[in-house]
Amino acid sequence: MKHTTLFIADLHLSADRPDMTAAFLRFMGEDAKDADALYVLGDLFEFSIGDDEVSALNGEVAAAFLACSQQGTPVYFIHGNRDFMVGRRFARAAGMSLLPEHKVIDLYGEPTLVMHGDTLCIDDAGYQRYRRVTRWGWLQWLFLRLPLKFRMGIADGIRSKSAAAKEGKVMQVMDVNQSEVERQMQRYKVRTLIHGHTHRPAIHSLSVNNEPARRIVLGDWYTQGSVLVVSAQGVELQNRALPEV
């Protein structure tokens, strides 16, 4: 029976982690098909280099989303910092709708802002510069015209540099900026915000315009699946075990 809406983020699916892929496919087959809607808030893949990348993983993921959509559960996708090259071709194959980076949805009568969450981490100046550059339309156009093998090499280099950069940063810098959280919630006139990116699942209480508000953070799927289940009765962050593969 459909009376729940599901949110996931930061799965970082890759061919190197078949256990995470298996957990995702099981979730799609058991949970998502019975939901009112499924929202994927970015970093579905460890990295995306364009819709022309043909792989068994991409095919399995697209097929799972398409089956869910065809069974009556709409699927919505917001780009993350790892999969911002996912485009309209993949979205059509997956039967899912691409949303802007910030979107207000009606969640059982509660206006709710959903996003990946990296735009809230404004204290990480280096990352924000990288983010601005990689969103330039002309640069993405050029990137997509490079040979696939060359793009894969660039992606591997970016991942290595990203991992090295994180080691030299304090956790506070990589987390959200509280003032930016409040500013965005005021801008969009909401009292509920749902996002991923930081890999710190929690439900935070705060005050916006002197009214009670909440910020819900989704978890990653590295050691266990993380799902936010929302109904008219409330919200719950749930875990899903990774299967043995």
C-alpha positions as CSV (number, residue, x, y, z in Angstrom):
1,M,0.0,0.0,0.0
2,K,1.4,3.4,-1.0
3,H,1.5,6.0,1.8
4,T,5.2,6.7,2.0
5,T,7.7,8.7,0.1
6,L,11.3,7.5,0.0
7,F,14.6,9.5,-0.2
8,I,18.1,8.1,-0.9
9,A,21.4,9.7,-1.7
10,D,25.2,9.0,-1.8
11,L,25.0,5.5,-3.0
12,H,28.2,6.0,-5.0
13,L,27.5,2.9,-7.1
14,S,30.4,1.4,-9.0
15,A,31.5,-1.9,-10.5
16,D,34.0,-2.2,-7.6
17,R,31.2,-2.5,-5.0
18,P,28.7,-5.2,-6.1
19,D,27.4,-5.4,-2.6
20,M,26.1,-1.8,-2.8
21,T,24.6,-2.4,-6.2
22,A,22.8,-5.6,-4.9
23,A,21.5,-3.6,-1.9
24,F,20.2,-0.9,-4.2
25,L,18.5,-3.4,-6.6
26,R,16.8,-5.2,-3.6
27,F,15.6,-1.8,-2.3
28,M,14.1,-1.0,-5.7
29,G,12.4,-4.3,-5.9
30,E,11.1,-4.5,-2.4
31,D,10.6,-0.9,-1.1
32,A,10.5,1.6,-3.9
33,K,7.7,-0.2,-5.9
34,D,5.3,0.4,-3.1
35,A,6.0,4.1,-2.4
36,D,4.2,7.2,-3.5
37,A,7.4,8.6,-4.9
38,L,11.2,8.0,-4.8
39,Y,13.7,10.9,-4.6
40,V,17.3,10.3,-5.4
41,L,19.3,13.3,-4.0
42,G,22.6,13.0,-5.9
43,D,25.7,10.9,-6.0
44,L,23.9,7.8,-7.2
45,F,27.1,6.9,-9.0
46,E,30.7,7.1,-7.8
47,F,31.3,9.1,-11.0
48,S,29.5,9.8,-14.3
49,I,31.3,10.7,-17.5
50,G,28.3,11.0,-19.7
51,D,25.2,9.2,-20.9
52,D,27.2,7.6,-23.8
53,E,29.0,5.4,-21.2
54,V,27.6,1.9,-21.7
55,S,28.1,-0.5,-18.8
56,A,26.3,-3.3,-17.1
57,L,26.0,-1.2,-14.0
58,N,24.3,1.7,-15.8
59,G,22.0,-0.7,-17.5
60,E,20.9,-2.4,-14.3
61,V,20.3,0.9,-12.5
62,A,18.3,2.4,-15.4
63,A,16.2,-0.8,-15.7
64,A,15.5,-0.8,-11.9
65,F,14.3,2.8,-12.0
66,L,12.2,2.2,-15.2
67,A,10.5,-0.9,-13.7
68,C,9.7,1.2,-10.6
69,S,8.3,4.0,-12.6
70,Q,6.2,1.7,-14.8
71,Q,4.7,0.1,-11.7
72,G,3.4,3.5,-10.6
73,T,6.1,5.0,-8.4
74,P,7.5,8.2,-9.9
75,V,11.3,8.6,-9.6
76,Y,12.9,12.1,-9.2
77,F,16.6,12.8,-9.5
78,I,18.8,15.7,-8.3
79,H,22.4,15.8,-9.4
80,G,25.2,15.4,-6.9
81,N,28.8,16.4,-7.0
82,R,29.8,13.0,-8.5
83,D,27.1,12.4,-11.0
84,F,26.3,15.9,-12.4
85,M,27.0,14.5,-15.9
86,V,23.9,12.3,-15.8
87,G,21.7,13.7,-18.6
88,R,18.4,13.4,-20.4
89,R,19.3,10.2,-22.2
90,F,19.9,8.3,-19.0
91,A,16.8,9.9,-17.4
92,R,14.6,8.7,-20.3
93,A,16.0,5.2,-20.2
94,A,15.4,5.2,-16.4
95,G,11.9,6.7,-16.6
96,M,12.9,9.3,-14.1
97,S,12.4,13.1,-13.9
98,L,15.4,15.4,-13.5
99,L,14.9,18.2,-10.9
100,P,16.8,21.5,-10.4
101,E,19.5,21.6,-7.8
102,H,17.0,23.1,-5.3
103,K,13.4,22.0,-5.4
104,V,10.4,22.6,-3.1
105,I,8.0,19.7,-3.0
106,D,4.7,19.1,-1.2
107,L,5.4,16.3,1.2
108,Y,2.0,15.3,2.7
109,G,1.0,19.0,3.1
110,E,4.5,20.2,4.3
111,P,6.4,22.4,1.9
112,T,9.9,20.7,1.8
113,L,13.1,21.8,0.3
114,V,15.2,19.0,-1.2
115,M,18.8,19.2,-2.6
116,H,22.0,17.3,-2.8
117,G,23.5,19.5,-0.1
118,D,26.9,20.5,-1.4
119,T,25.7,24.1,-2.0
120,L,25.4,24.4,1.8
121,C,29.1,23.7,2.4
122,I,30.2,27.2,1.6
123,D,33.1,27.1,4.1
124,D,34.9,24.7,1.7
125,A,36.1,27.5,-0.7
126,G,38.2,25.1,-2.8
127,Y,35.3,22.8,-3.4
128,Q,32.9,25.6,-4.2
129,R,35.4,26.9,-6.9
130,Y,35.6,23.4,-8.4
131,R,31.8,23.2,-8.4
132,R,31.4,26.4,-10.2
133,V,33.9,25.5,-12.9
134,T,32.5,22.0,-13.5
135,R,29.0,23.4,-14.0
136,W,30.0,25.6,-16.9
137,G,27.9,24.5,-19.8
138,W,30.6,25.0,-22.4
139,L,33.1,23.0,-20.4
140,Q,30.7,20.1,-20.1
141,W,30.1,20.3,-23.8
142,L,33.8,20.0,-24.5
143,F,34.2,17.2,-22.0
144,L,31.4,15.1,-23.6
145,R,33.2,15.3,-26.9
146,L,36.4,13.7,-25.6
147,P,36.9,10.0,-26.1
148,L,35.4,7.8,-23.4
149,K,38.7,6.4,-22.4
150,F,40.2,9.9,-22.0
151,R,37.2,10.9,-19.9
152,M,37.6,7.9,-17.7
153,G,41.2,8.9,-17.0
154,I,40.1,12.4,-16.1
155,A,37.5,11.0,-13.7
156,D,40.1,8.8,-12.0
157,G,42.3,11.8,-11.5
158,I,39.6,13.9,-10.0
159,R,38.7,11.1,-7.6
160,S,42.3,10.8,-6.5
161,K,42.7,14.6,-6.0
162,S,39.4,14.8,-4.1
163,A,40.4,12.0,-1.7
164,A,43.8,13.7,-1.1
165,A,42.1,17.1,-0.5
166,K,39.7,15.7,2.1
167,E,42.6,14.4,4.2
168,G,43.9,17.9,4.7
169,K,40.6,19.5,5.7
170,V,38.9,19.6,9.1
171,M,35.4,18.1,9.2
172,Q,33.8,21.4,10.1
173,V,34.9,22.8,6.7
174,M,33.3,20.0,4.8
175,D,30.0,20.2,6.7
176,V,27.2,22.5,6.0
177,N,27.3,26.2,7.1
178,Q,24.4,26.8,9.5
179,S,23.8,30.3,8.4
180,E,23.6,29.1,4.8
181,V,21.1,26.4,5.8
182,E,18.9,29.1,7.5
183,R,19.3,31.4,4.5
184,Q,18.2,28.8,2.0
185,M,15.2,27.8,4.2
186,Q,14.1,31.4,4.5
187,R,14.6,32.0,0.8
188,Y,12.3,29.0,-0.1
189,K,9.9,29.6,2.8
190,V,10.1,26.1,4.3
191,R,10.6,24.6,7.7
192,T,11.8,21.2,6.4
193,L,15.0,20.6,4.5
194,I,16.2,17.2,3.2
195,H,19.7,16.7,1.7
196,G,22.6,14.3,1.5
197,H,26.3,14.9,0.6
198,T,27.8,15.1,4.1
199,H,27.3,11.4,4.9
200,R,26.1,12.3,8.4
201,P,22.6,10.9,8.7
202,A,20.6,12.8,11.4
203,I,17.5,14.8,12.0
204,H,18.5,18.3,13.3
205,S,16.1,20.7,15.0
206,L,16.6,24.4,14.4
207,S,14.8,27.7,14.4
208,V,14.0,29.6,11.2
209,N,12.3,33.0,11.5
210,N,11.6,32.1,15.2
211,E,9.7,29.0,14.2
212,P,10.7,25.4,14.8
213,A,12.3,23.7,11.7
214,R,14.2,20.6,10.9
215,R,17.1,19.5,8.6
216,I,17.2,15.9,7.7
217,V,20.5,14.5,6.4
218,L,20.6,11.2,4.4
219,G,23.3,8.7,4.9
220,D,25.7,7.0,2.4
221,W,25.6,3.4,1.4
222,Y,29.2,2.4,2.0
223,T,28.6,0.1,5.0
224,Q,24.8,-0.1,5.0
225,G,21.9,1.3,3.0
226,S,20.3,4.5,4.2
227,V,16.7,5.4,3.5
228,L,14.5,8.2,4.7
229,V,10.9,7.0,4.9
230,V,8.3,9.8,5.1
231,S,4.6,9.5,5.7
232,A,1.8,11.7,6.9
233,Q,2.5,10.3,10.4
234,G,6.2,11.3,10.5
235,V,9.7,10.7,9.3
236,E,12.2,7.9,10.0
237,L,15.8,7.3,8.9
238,Q,16.2,3.6,8.3
239,N,19.2,1.3,7.5
240,R,19.4,-1.6,5.0
241,A,22.0,-4.3,5.4
242,L,24.4,-4.9,2.5
243,P,24.2,-8.5,1.2
244,E,27.1,-10.8,1.0
245,V,28.2,-10.9,-2.7
